[in-house]
Amino acid sequence: MHADEPKPTPNPPAPVDASLDGFFAACYDEVRGIARRILSKENRAHTLQTTDLVHEVYARLKNTQSLAINDQTHFMALAARTVRRHLVDEAKKRRAEKRGGKMIRVTLVTDAVGGYEPFQPELLALGKAMEELERLHPRQAWAIDMRFIAGQTVEQVAKELGVSEKTVKNDTRVALAFLRREVAGRGPEER
C-alpha cells in the first residue's frame, strides 16, 4: 500500500442512500414514532391514522422542489416540520368545513422534556405562531421542530444546527416564550 492510498477504516458505518427514498427507508420507524406520538396527544376530532400521516409526509417531501438532505438528523428535522405543517393544514381544512367547530389541541411540550411547562395551544394558532417564528428566527423554529416534534435530544439538535447545547437550550426557551405570547395574543377570529 502506498502512502497516498486511502487506508480502510475498521467497521465503517452502514451506507445510507442519500436520496429521499434512502433516508425515508432508513428512518421509517422513527418517522412512524413521531407520527404516533403526535397523533396520540391530539384530540380525536380527526380520522388521520399513523400510517396515513407517514405517507403524507413522504408525499410532501417527494413533491418538494430541490430538496437537499444532509444526513439522517437533518432528514428527521425535515420530517418533523412536515408532520407539523400537514397537521396544521388538516386543521385548516376541518375548520373551513365546520366554520369554527371544535379545534384540535396538541401538546407541544411535556413535563418530561427539559422541565418545560406543558403548552397546549390550539393547532391553528400554533401553526400561525410557528410560521411567524420561522420568518423571524429560523434557527429557533428548527430547534422547536427537532426537539418537540421529532423528539431529538439537545445534543442532536446542537450538532445539526452547528451550535452549542447551551444555545439550543436558550433558543428553545426563547422560542417557547415567543410561541406562548403569540398564541395568547391572537383573538378567537385569528385562531
PyRosetta script that sets phi, psi and omega in degrees:
from pyrosetta import init, pose_from_sequence

init()
pose = pose_from_sequence("MHADEPKPTPNPPAPVDASLDGFFAACYDEVRGIARRILSKENRAHTLQTTDLVHEVYARLKNTQSLAINDQTHFMALAARTVRRHLVDEAKKRRAEKRGGKMIRVTLVTDAVGGYEPFQPELLALGKAMEELERLHPRQAWAIDMRFIAGQTVEQVAKELGVSEKTVKNDTRVALAFLRREVAGRGPEER")
pose.set_psi(1, 129.8)
pose.set_omega(1, 178.8)
pose.set_phi(2, -80.6)
pose.set_psi(2, 159.0)
pose.set_omega(2, -178.7)
pose.set_phi(3, -63.7)
pose.set_psi(3, -28.5)
pose.set_omega(3, -177.7)
pose.set_phi(4, -88.8)
pose.set_psi(4, -2.3)
pose.set_omega(4, 177.3)
pose.set_phi(5, -80.0)
pose.set_psi(5, 141.1)
pose.set_omega(5, 177.7)
pose.set_phi(6, -67.3)
pose.set_psi(6, 141.5)
pose.set_omega(6, 178.9)
pose.set_phi(7, -88.7)
pose.set_psi(7, 137.2)
pose.set_omega(7, 178.1)
pose.set_phi(8, -66.6)
pose.set_psi(8, 142.3)
pose.set_omega(8, 177.7)
pose.set_phi(9, -92.3)
pose.set_psi(9, 138.8)
pose.set_omega(9, 177.9)
pose.set_phi(10, -70.6)
pose.set_psi(10, 134.5)
pose.set_omega(10, 178.2)
pose.set_phi(11, 48.0)
pose.set_psi(11, 63.6)
pose.set_omega(11, 178.1)
pose.set_phi(12, -63.9)
pose.set_psi(12, 152.3)
pose.set_omega(12, 179.5)
pose.set_phi(13, -62.9)
pose.set_psi(13, 150.0)
pose.set_omega(13, 179.0)
pose.set_phi(14, -62.5)
pose.set_psi(14, 131.9)
pose.set_omega(14, -178.9)
pose.set_phi(15, -69.1)
pose.set_psi(15, 145.7)
pose.set_omega(15, 176.0)
pose.set_phi(16, -116.8)
pose.set_psi(16, 131.1)
pose.set_omega(16, 175.9)
pose.set_phi(17, -59.4)
pose.set_psi(17, 121.8)
pose.set_omega(17, -174.2)
pose.set_phi(18, -77.1)
pose.set_psi(18, 8.7)
pose.set_omega(18, 176.1)
pose.set_phi(19, -88.0)
pose.set_psi(19, 168.0)
pose.set_omega(19, 176.2)
pose.set_phi(20, -56.0)
pose.set_psi(20, -44.7)
pose.set_omega(20, -179.5)
pose.set_phi(21, -60.2)
pose.set_psi(21, -40.5)
pose.set_omega(21, 179.5)
pose.set_phi(22, -64.6)
pose.set_psi(22, -47.2)
pose.set_omega(22, 178.8)
pose.set_phi(23, -65.6)
pose.set_psi(23, -39.9)
pose.set_omega(23, -179.0)
pose.set_phi(24, -63.8)
pose.set_psi(24, -42.9)
pose.set_omega(24, 178.6)
pose.set_phi(25, -63.7)
pose.set_psi(25, -41.9)
pose.set_omega(25, -178.3)
pose.set_phi(26, -69.5)
pose.set_psi(26, -29.1)
pose.set_omega(26, -174.0)
pose.set_phi(27, -113.0)
pose.set_psi(27, 11.4)
pose.set_omega(27, -173.9)
pose.set_phi(28, -53.6)
pose.set_psi(28, -48.2)
pose.set_omega(28, -177.9)
pose.set_phi(29, -62.6)
pose.set_psi(29, -37.4)
pose.set_omega(29, 178.7)
pose.set_phi(30, -67.8)
pose.set_psi(30, -42.1)
pose.set_omega(30, 178.5)
pose.set_phi(31, -64.0)
pose.set_psi(31, -41.0)
pose.set_omega(31, 177.5)
pose.set_phi(32, -61.7)
pose.set_psi(32, -39.6)
pose.set_omega(32, 177.5)
pose.set_phi(33, -63.3)
pose.set_psi(33, -40.9)
pose.set_omega(33, 176.3)
pose.set_phi(34, -60.5)
pose.set_psi(34, -49.5)
pose.set_omega(34, -178.3)
pose.set_phi(35, -60.5)
pose.set_psi(35, -44.3)
pose.set_omega(35, -179.2)
pose.set_phi(36, -62.7)
pose.set_psi(36, -45.2)
pose.set_omega(36, -178.2)
pose.set_phi(37, -63.6)
pose.set_psi(37, -45.4)
pose.set_omega(37, -178.8)
pose.set_phi(38, -66.3)
pose.set_psi(38, -46.0)
pose.set_omega(38, -178.6)
pose.set_phi(39, -66.0)
pose.set_psi(39, -32.6)
pose.set_omega(39, -179.8)
pose.set_phi(40, -69.2)
pose.set_psi(40, -22.4)
pose.set_omega(40, -179.5)
pose.set_phi(41, -90.0)
pose.set_psi(41, -11.5)
pose.set_omega(41, -176.8)
pose.set_phi(42, -84.4)
pose.set_psi(42, 158.1)
pose.set_omega(42, 169.8)
pose.set_phi(43, -60.7)
pose.set_psi(43, 146.6)
pose.set_omega(43, -177.1)
pose.set_phi(44, -81.9)
pose.set_psi(44, 24.2)
pose.set_omega(44, -179.8)
pose.set_phi(45, -72.5)
pose.set_psi(45, -9.1)
pose.set_omega(45, -179.3)
pose.set_phi(46, -106.6)
pose.set_psi(46, 165.0)
pose.set_omega(46, 178.6)
pose.set_phi(47, -113.0)
pose.set_psi(47, 7.6)
pose.set_omega(47, -177.2)
pose.set_phi(48, -67.7)
pose.set_psi(48, 130.5)
pose.set_omega(48, 177.7)
pose.set_phi(49, -100.1)
pose.set_psi(49, 160.2)
pose.set_omega(49, -178.5)
pose.set_phi(50, -54.1)
pose.set_psi(50, -51.0)
pose.set_omega(50, -177.6)
pose.set_phi(51, -62.4)
pose.set_psi(51, -39.6)
pose.set_omega(51, 178.0)
pose.set_phi(52, -61.3)
pose.set_psi(52, -42.8)
pose.set_omega(52, -179.8)
pose.set_phi(53, -64.5)
pose.set_psi(53, -42.8)
pose.set_omega(53, 178.5)
pose.set_phi(54, -60.3)
pose.set_psi(54, -43.2)
pose.set_omega(54, -180.0)
pose.set_phi(55, -67.9)
pose.set_psi(55, -34.9)
pose.set_omega(55, 175.5)
pose.set_phi(56, -64.4)
pose.set_psi(56, -40.1)
pose.set_omega(56, 177.6)
pose.set_phi(57, -59.9)
pose.set_psi(57, -47.0)
pose.set_omega(57, 179.4)
pose.set_phi(58, -59.6)
pose.set_psi(58, -47.6)
pose.set_omega(58, -177.9)
pose.set_phi(59, -61.5)
pose.set_psi(59, -42.7)
pose.set_omega(59, 179.9)
pose.set_phi(60, -64.9)
pose.set_psi(60, -43.4)
pose.set_omega(60, 179.2)
pose.set_phi(61, -65.7)
pose.set_psi(61, -39.1)
pose.set_omega(61, 179.9)
pose.set_phi(62, -62.7)
pose.set_psi(62, -34.0)
pose.set_omega(62, -178.8)
pose.set_phi(63, -86.2)
pose.set_psi(63, -0.3)
pose.set_omega(63, 179.8)
pose.set_phi(64, -76.3)
pose.set_psi(64, 128.0)
pose.set_omega(64, 178.4)
pose.set_phi(65, -70.9)
pose.set_psi(65, 139.4)
pose.set_omega(65, 176.2)
pose.set_phi(66, 45.5)
pose.set_psi(66, 53.6)
pose.set_omega(66, 177.5)
pose.set_phi(67, -76.0)
pose.set_psi(67, 121.6)
pose.set_omega(67, 177.7)
pose.set_phi(68, -116.4)
pose.set_psi(68, 121.1)
pose.set_omega(68, -179.0)
pose.set_phi(69, -113.3)
pose.set_psi(69, 122.8)
pose.set_omega(69, -176.8)
pose.set_phi(70, -78.8)
pose.set_psi(70, -45.7)
pose.set_omega(70, -176.9)
pose.set_phi(71, -163.2)
pose.set_psi(71, -175.5)
pose.set_omega(71, -176.6)
pose.set_phi(72, -65.1)
pose.set_psi(72, -37.4)
pose.set_omega(72, 179.2)
pose.set_phi(73, -63.7)
pose.set_psi(73, -42.8)
pose.set_omega(73, 177.8)
pose.set_phi(74, -63.9)
pose.set_psi(74, -41.5)
pose.set_omega(74, 177.7)
pose.set_phi(75, -59.8)
pose.set_psi(75, -43.5)
pose.set_omega(75, -179.4)
pose.set_phi(76, -64.2)
pose.set_psi(76, -36.5)
pose.set_omega(76, 177.0)
pose.set_phi(77, -65.1)
pose.set_psi(77, -42.6)
pose.set_omega(77, 177.4)
pose.set_phi(78, -63.5)
pose.set_psi(78, -41.8)
pose.set_omega(78, 179.6)
pose.set_phi(79, -63.8)
pose.set_psi(79, -42.7)
pose.set_omega(79, 179.9)
pose.set_phi(80, -62.0)
pose.set_psi(80, -45.0)
pose.set_omega(80, 179.5)
pose.set_phi(81, -63.5)
pose.set_psi(81, -37.3)
pose.set_omega(81, -179.8)
pose.set_phi(82, -68.8)
pose.set_psi(82, -38.2)
pose.set_omega(82, 175.1)
pose.set_phi(83, -58.4)
pose.set_psi(83, -50.2)
pose.set_omega(83, -178.4)
pose.set_phi(84, -59.7)
pose.set_psi(84, -47.3)
pose.set_omega(84, -178.0)
pose.set_phi(85, -64.2)
pose.set_psi(85, -38.1)
pose.set_omega(85, 179.1)
pose.set_phi(86, -65.3)
pose.set_psi(86, -43.3)
pose.set_omega(86, 180.0)
pose.set_phi(87, -64.0)
pose.set_psi(87, -37.9)
pose.set_omega(87, 176.7)
pose.set_phi(88, -64.3)
pose.set_psi(88, -43.7)
pose.set_omega(88, 178.6)
pose.set_phi(89, -62.6)
pose.set_psi(89, -39.8)
pose.set_omega(89, 177.6)
pose.set_phi(90, -63.0)
pose.set_psi(90, -42.0)
pose.set_omega(90, 179.0)
pose.set_phi(91, -64.3)
pose.set_psi(91, -38.4)
pose.set_omega(91, 177.5)
pose.set_phi(92, -62.6)
pose.set_psi(92, -41.8)
pose.set_omega(92, 178.9)
pose.set_phi(93, -62.6)
pose.set_psi(93, -46.6)
pose.set_omega(93, 179.9)
pose.set_phi(94, -62.5)
pose.set_psi(94, -40.5)
pose.set_omega(94, -179.8)
pose.set_phi(95, -64.5)
pose.set_psi(95, -41.3)
pose.set_omega(95, 178.6)
pose.set_phi(96, -63.4)
pose.set_psi(96, -37.3)
pose.set_omega(96, 179.6)
pose.set_phi(97, -70.0)
pose.set_psi(97, -39.4)
pose.set_omega(97, -174.3)
pose.set_phi(98, -101.0)
pose.set_psi(98, -10.1)
pose.set_omega(98, -179.0)
pose.set_phi(99, 47.8)
pose.set_psi(99, 68.6)
pose.set_omega(99, 175.0)
pose.set_phi(100, 93.0)
pose.set_psi(100, 15.1)
pose.set_omega(100, 176.5)
pose.set_phi(101, -64.4)
pose.set_psi(101, -165.7)
pose.set_omega(101, -178.6)
pose.set_phi(102, -60.5)
pose.set_psi(102, 131.7)
pose.set_omega(102, 177.6)
pose.set_phi(103, -92.3)
pose.set_psi(103, 153.2)
pose.set_omega(103, 179.9)
pose.set_phi(104, -89.6)
pose.set_psi(104, 137.1)
pose.set_omega(104, 174.4)
pose.set_phi(105, -111.4)
pose.set_psi(105, 142.2)
pose.set_omega(105, 176.6)
pose.set_phi(106, -125.7)
pose.set_psi(106, 149.8)
pose.set_omega(106, 175.1)
pose.set_phi(107, -91.2)
pose.set_psi(107, 114.9)
pose.set_omega(107, -179.5)
pose.set_phi(108, -83.0)
pose.set_psi(108, -36.2)
pose.set_omega(108, -175.8)
pose.set_phi(109, -133.0)
pose.set_psi(109, 136.3)
pose.set_omega(109, 175.6)
pose.set_phi(110, -109.3)
pose.set_psi(110, 162.5)
pose.set_omega(110, 179.3)
pose.set_phi(111, -59.0)
pose.set_psi(111, -29.2)
pose.set_omega(111, -175.8)
pose.set_phi(112, -74.7)
pose.set_psi(112, -13.0)
pose.set_omega(112, -175.4)
pose.set_phi(113, -100.0)
pose.set_psi(113, 99.3)
pose.set_omega(113, 172.0)
pose.set_phi(114, 61.4)
pose.set_psi(114, 15.2)
pose.set_omega(114, 177.8)
pose.set_phi(115, 72.9)
pose.set_psi(115, 13.2)
pose.set_omega(115, 178.3)
pose.set_phi(116, -74.8)
pose.set_psi(116, 152.3)
pose.set_omega(116, 178.1)
pose.set_phi(117, -72.1)
pose.set_psi(117, 145.1)
pose.set_omega(117, 176.6)
pose.set_phi(118, -60.5)
pose.set_psi(118, 145.6)
pose.set_omega(118, -175.2)
pose.set_phi(119, -139.5)
pose.set_psi(119, 111.1)
pose.set_omega(119, -176.7)
pose.set_phi(120, -120.1)
pose.set_psi(120, 75.2)
pose.set_omega(120, 178.1)
pose.set_phi(121, -79.0)
pose.set_psi(121, 160.4)
pose.set_omega(121, 172.5)
pose.set_phi(122, -67.4)
pose.set_psi(122, 138.9)
pose.set_omega(122, -170.4)
pose.set_phi(123, -58.5)
pose.set_psi(123, -41.2)
pose.set_omega(123, -179.7)
pose.set_phi(124, -65.9)
pose.set_psi(124, -40.5)
pose.set_omega(124, 178.1)
pose.set_phi(125, -64.2)
pose.set_psi(125, -41.5)
pose.set_omega(125, 177.7)
pose.set_phi(126, -63.6)
pose.set_psi(126, -41.7)
pose.set_omega(126, 179.3)
pose.set_phi(127, -59.5)
pose.set_psi(127, -45.1)
pose.set_omega(127, 178.7)
pose.set_phi(128, -65.0)
pose.set_psi(128, -41.4)
pose.set_omega(128, 179.8)
pose.set_phi(129, -65.5)
pose.set_psi(129, -39.4)
pose.set_omega(129, 178.3)
pose.set_phi(130, -66.7)
pose.set_psi(130, -37.3)
pose.set_omega(130, 176.5)
pose.set_phi(131, -60.9)
pose.set_psi(131, -41.7)
pose.set_omega(131, 178.6)
pose.set_phi(132, -66.6)
pose.set_psi(132, -41.9)
pose.set_omega(132, 177.9)
pose.set_phi(133, -62.6)
pose.set_psi(133, -42.4)
pose.set_omega(133, 177.4)
pose.set_phi(134, -59.2)
pose.set_psi(134, -40.2)
pose.set_omega(134, -179.1)
pose.set_phi(135, -68.6)
pose.set_psi(135, -44.5)
pose.set_omega(135, -175.3)
pose.set_phi(136, -84.0)
pose.set_psi(136, -41.3)
pose.set_omega(136, -173.7)
pose.set_phi(137, -140.2)
pose.set_psi(137, 76.7)
pose.set_omega(137, -174.5)
pose.set_phi(138, -56.1)
pose.set_psi(138, -40.1)
pose.set_omega(138, -178.9)
pose.set_phi(139, -63.6)
pose.set_psi(139, -40.2)
pose.set_omega(139, 178.0)
pose.set_phi(140, -64.3)
pose.set_psi(140, -38.5)
pose.set_omega(140, 178.5)
pose.set_phi(141, -64.5)
pose.set_psi(141, -41.9)
pose.set_omega(141, 176.8)
pose.set_phi(142, -62.0)
pose.set_psi(142, -41.9)
pose.set_omega(142, -179.6)
pose.set_phi(143, -60.2)
pose.set_psi(143, -42.8)
pose.set_omega(143, 178.4)
pose.set_phi(144, -63.4)
pose.set_psi(144, -48.2)
pose.set_omega(144, 179.6)
pose.set_phi(145, -60.0)
pose.set_psi(145, -44.7)
pose.set_omega(145, -176.5)
pose.set_phi(146, -69.5)
pose.set_psi(146, -40.6)
pose.set_omega(146, -177.9)
pose.set_phi(147, -74.0)
pose.set_psi(147, -49.4)
pose.set_omega(147, -166.9)
pose.set_phi(148, -103.4)
pose.set_psi(148, -17.0)
pose.set_omega(148, 174.2)
pose.set_phi(149, -99.0)
pose.set_psi(149, -51.6)
pose.set_omega(149, -179.6)
pose.set_phi(150, -79.4)
pose.set_psi(150, -19.3)
pose.set_omega(150, 179.1)
pose.set_phi(151, 73.2)
pose.set_psi(151, 26.0)
pose.set_omega(151, -179.3)
pose.set_phi(152, -79.1)
pose.set_psi(152, 156.7)
pose.set_omega(152, -179.9)
pose.set_phi(153, -77.7)
pose.set_psi(153, 164.2)
pose.set_omega(153, 176.2)
pose.set_phi(154, -58.4)
pose.set_psi(154, -40.9)
pose.set_omega(154, -180.0)
pose.set_phi(155, -61.6)
pose.set_psi(155, -44.7)
pose.set_omega(155, 179.5)
pose.set_phi(156, -63.8)
pose.set_psi(156, -42.6)
pose.set_omega(156, -179.7)
pose.set_phi(157, -64.6)
pose.set_psi(157, -44.1)
pose.set_omega(157, 179.7)
pose.set_phi(158, -59.3)
pose.set_psi(158, -44.0)
pose.set_omega(158, -180.0)
pose.set_phi(159, -63.2)
pose.set_psi(159, -46.7)
pose.set_omega(159, -178.1)
pose.set_phi(160, -64.6)
pose.set_psi(160, -40.3)
pose.set_omega(160, -177.5)
pose.set_phi(161, -85.4)
pose.set_psi(161, -10.9)
pose.set_omega(161, 179.4)
pose.set_phi(162, 71.3)
pose.set_psi(162, 35.1)
pose.set_omega(162, 179.1)
pose.set_phi(163, -130.2)
pose.set_psi(163, 173.6)
pose.set_omega(163, 179.0)
pose.set_phi(164, -77.7)
pose.set_psi(164, 161.7)
pose.set_omega(164, 176.7)
pose.set_phi(165, -62.5)
pose.set_psi(165, -36.3)
pose.set_omega(165, 178.2)
pose.set_phi(166, -61.5)
pose.set_psi(166, -39.9)
pose.set_omega(166, 178.3)
pose.set_phi(167, -64.3)
pose.set_psi(167, -40.8)
pose.set_omega(167, 178.0)
pose.set_phi(168, -61.8)
pose.set_psi(168, -44.2)
pose.set_omega(168, 179.3)
pose.set_phi(169, -62.9)
pose.set_psi(169, -43.1)
pose.set_omega(169, 177.7)
pose.set_phi(170, -64.4)
pose.set_psi(170, -46.1)
pose.set_omega(170, 178.8)
pose.set_phi(171, -58.1)
pose.set_psi(171, -42.3)
pose.set_omega(171, -179.2)
pose.set_phi(172, -64.0)
pose.set_psi(172, -46.8)
pose.set_omega(172, -179.5)
pose.set_phi(173, -61.2)
pose.set_psi(173, -47.5)
pose.set_omega(173, -179.0)
pose.set_phi(174, -66.1)
pose.set_psi(174, -42.2)
pose.set_omega(174, -179.4)
pose.set_phi(175, -64.6)
pose.set_psi(175, -41.6)
pose.set_omega(175, 178.6)
pose.set_phi(176, -63.7)
pose.set_psi(176, -39.8)
pose.set_omega(176, 177.0)
pose.set_phi(177, -63.5)
pose.set_psi(177, -42.4)
pose.set_omega(177, 177.9)
pose.set_phi(178, -60.5)
pose.set_psi(178, -47.0)
pose.set_omega(178, -178.6)
pose.set_phi(179, -63.0)
pose.set_psi(179, -43.1)
pose.set_omega(179, 178.1)
pose.set_phi(180, -59.9)
pose.set_psi(180, -45.4)
pose.set_omega(180, -179.1)
pose.set_phi(181, -63.6)
pose.set_psi(181, -44.7)
pose.set_omega(181, -179.5)
pose.set_phi(182, -64.2)
pose.set_psi(182, -44.8)
pose.set_omega(182, -178.4)
pose.set_phi(183, -67.1)
pose.set_psi(183, -41.9)
pose.set_omega(183, -179.6)
pose.set_phi(184, -67.3)
pose.set_psi(184, -30.2)
pose.set_omega(184, -176.7)
pose.set_phi(185, -81.5)
pose.set_psi(185, -6.7)
pose.set_omega(185, -179.0)
pose.set_phi(186, -89.1)
pose.set_psi(186, 131.1)
pose.set_omega(186, 175.0)
pose.set_phi(187, -75.4)
pose.set_psi(187, 166.2)
pose.set_omega(187, -178.9)
pose.set_phi(188, -55.5)
pose.set_psi(188, -33.0)
pose.set_omega(188, -179.0)
pose.set_phi(189, -71.0)
pose.set_psi(189, -21.0)
pose.set_omega(189, -179.5)
pose.set_phi(190, -91.9)
pose.set_psi(190, -11.8)
pose.set_omega(190, -175.0)
pose.set_phi(191, -83.8)
pose.dump_pdb("model.pdb")
